[in-house]
Amino acid sequence: MRNPYDVLGVTKGASEADIKKAYRKLAKAYHPDTNKNDAKAKDRFSEANSAYEILGDAGKRAQFDRGEIDADGKPRAPAGFDGFGGFGGGPGGARSAGFDFEGAARNRAGGGGIGEDIFSHLFGDTFRGGAGPGARGPMKGEDLAAELSVTLEQVASEEKLRISLGSRDVDVVIPKGVVDGQTIRLRGLGSPGGPRSSPGDALLTIRILPHPRFTLDGADLRTSVDLPLEDAILGGPIRVPTLTGPVEMRVPPMTSSGRTFRLKGKGLPKKDGSRGDLFATTAISLPAGEDEALLAYANGRRAARAGSGQA
């Protein structure tokens, strides 16, 4: 494969955000679903995913920059070593074990290769049309594309799922750091190809479903929380919903609507093991029905303001 920096069109000093932005732009432009009859677009989509696997992972990017791995993620042989040219491309070899994602999946059957223990839960939807042969030669099977929809609760709790793959049951968890629209390459899980060919890859695009209460902002979440009038004036504890259950938050006296409070670590998990934050914005709620004391207070305030000549 070409140099991943050239594939994504970024410089070696590009930030993580710039790399992600460049990848998403290419993935959107060349996605197989919108280029069904364009073989070149499928190859560009496959190439962009391979490049992002290197540059989107801080550890792999550092290894590539140091020359420890090549553009395909393979370890570079020491100087003067010719290697074993015909090996390492099939399932179970060094090539097929290149994508781990922190051990997110575990095979219940206790068996074999990467097809049984990494992101297997992402196959809840039937594969749609092929993404074309990979760029590693005519002997490789066809790449396949699919989408998976997950809820914010599943992402937040790193939920363990049991998925049936043919005759196999696989226990997996939602991987840390997954983002909406991210496409993950699952090596060796595409079309098996011919008798002597290696299988293609599966290209999984993750879709995080909209939530009725929370909006997504990277790994952070945003929500609105009702603030009773008496608590807005006097201050005190209020309950704030989170994806893992309500928590108590204390607001200071004289808190207006639209004030935003940060609840640290109540967002989504990140790749590095930390979590994003939840930002709760207050919305003052008035009591239901008429409240004589409140009406008298408001009338008194209005009269005082009129008497002082205030607008």
C-alpha positions, -999 to +999 in steps of 0.1 A: +000+000+000+010+036-005+023+057+023-007+063+046+000+100+049-002+103+011-034+082+010-052+105+035-036+136+020-021+149+053+014+158+065+035+138+089+029+164+116-009+163+112-030+163+144-053+134+154-083+156+145-069+164+110-063+128+103-098+118+114-113+146+093-094+136+062-103+099+067-140+107+071-140+129+039-125+100+019-147+074+034-178+094+026-167+101-010-157+065-018-181+044+003-192+013-016-229+021-009-227+052-031-203+039-057-217+004-064-204+003-100-171+020-095-143-004-089-117+024-084-138+040-057-140+007-039-102+004-040-098+040-027-122+032+001-103+001+010-070+020+008-083+049+030-094+024+057-060+007+057-043+040+060-066+051+089-058+018+107-022+030+109-026+067+115-057+066+136-040+045+162-013+064+181+008+033+188+008+021+152+014+056+139+045+059+161+057+025+149+053+035+113+070+068+119+100+050+134+101+025+105+091-005+126+061-014+105+053-008+069+022+008+053+003-025+056+010-028+093+035-056+089+067-055+109+097-045+088+125-071+086+159-061+100+184-049+076+199-077+055+171-101+062+152-114+032+122-128+050+099-156+039+083-140+009+054-165+004+041-166+040+021-144+064-009-136+043-034-162+054-057-165+084-038-173+116-006-158+102+012-126+113-010-107+088-043-118+101-034-110+137-027-074+130-059-058+144-066-064+181-085-033+195-075-041+231-090-076+231-126-063+228-140-097+218-137-132+232-148-164+214-172-185+235-162-216+216-126-211+226-115-214+190-094-201+163-086-171+143-094-134+141-128-142+126-140-155+159-127-131+184-125-095+171-156-073+166-178-104+157-208-086+172-207-061+144-223-087+120-259-081+132-268-068+098-267-088+066-237-079+044-246-057+014-228-057-019-190-063-022-164-036-017-143-051-045-110-070-044-084-056-020-052-040-032-029-069-022-032-089-054-056-110-074-054-140-051-074-122-023-111-126-020-136-098-023-141-072+005-176-069+019-193-038+035-219-036+062-233-012+088-240-017+125-263+005+146-256+007+184-272+028+212-254+053+234-261+031+264-243+002+247-213+023+240-212+039+274-214+006+294-191-013+270-220-038+270-212-075+266-232-091+237-238-126+226-240-128+189-247-158+166-224-162+136-237-191+117-233-221+140-212-201+165-221-180+196-196-153+203-194-131+235-181-096+227-181-061+242-185-027+225-150-014+218-136+017+236-134+048+215-158+039+187-172+070+170-202+075+147-194+069+111-162+051+118-154+022+094-134-007+109-116-033+087-120-069+099-092-088+082-101-121+067-139-119+072-149-111+036-155-134+007-133-166+008-124-162-028-110-192-048-094-224-036-059-210-032-068-174-023-068-157+010-102-143+021-112-107+017-119-082+045-151-070+061-156-032+062-179-023+091-194+013+094-206+021+129-238+041+133-246+055+168-283+058+171-299+092+181-309+095+217-341+112+230-323+129+259-286+132+250-267+147+221-232+135+211-202+158+210-171+136+204-168+115+236-188+142+255-226+142+260-249+172+263-284+173+279-310+197+294-321+193+330-352+208+346-345+231+375-374+238+399-379+275+406-372+272+443-339+254+437-329+280+411-334+307+437-322+289+468-297+265+453-294+228+463-291+193+449-310+182+418-310+149+400-294+147+366-299+117+342-268+100+328-265+069+305-257+048+335-283+061+359-293+094+376-267+113+397-270+142+421-256+176+412-256+207+434-265+241+419-257+274+436-283+299+446-297+323+419-290+299+390-305+311+358-318+290+329-292+282+303-263+278+328-242+247+319-226+224+345-199+198+337-201+163+352-167+148+347-164+113+334-201+108+326-196+107+289-184+079+266-153+058+270-122+067+250-095+045+234-070+054+262-094+042+289-106+077+301-141+089+296-157+120+282-178+144+302-215+152+305-226+189+301-260+196+317-277+229+309-304+241+333-340+250+322-361+266+350-394+249+354-424+266+370-449+248+394-479+233+377-512+252+383-515+285+402-494+293+432-508+321+453-476+329+471-456+329+439-482+352+422-481+376+451-443+377+450-442+383+412-469+411+415-449+427+442-417+426+422-435+441+392-450+469+413-416+477+428-400+478+394-427+501+380-424+524+410-386+527+406-391+537+369-373+506+356-385+493+322 
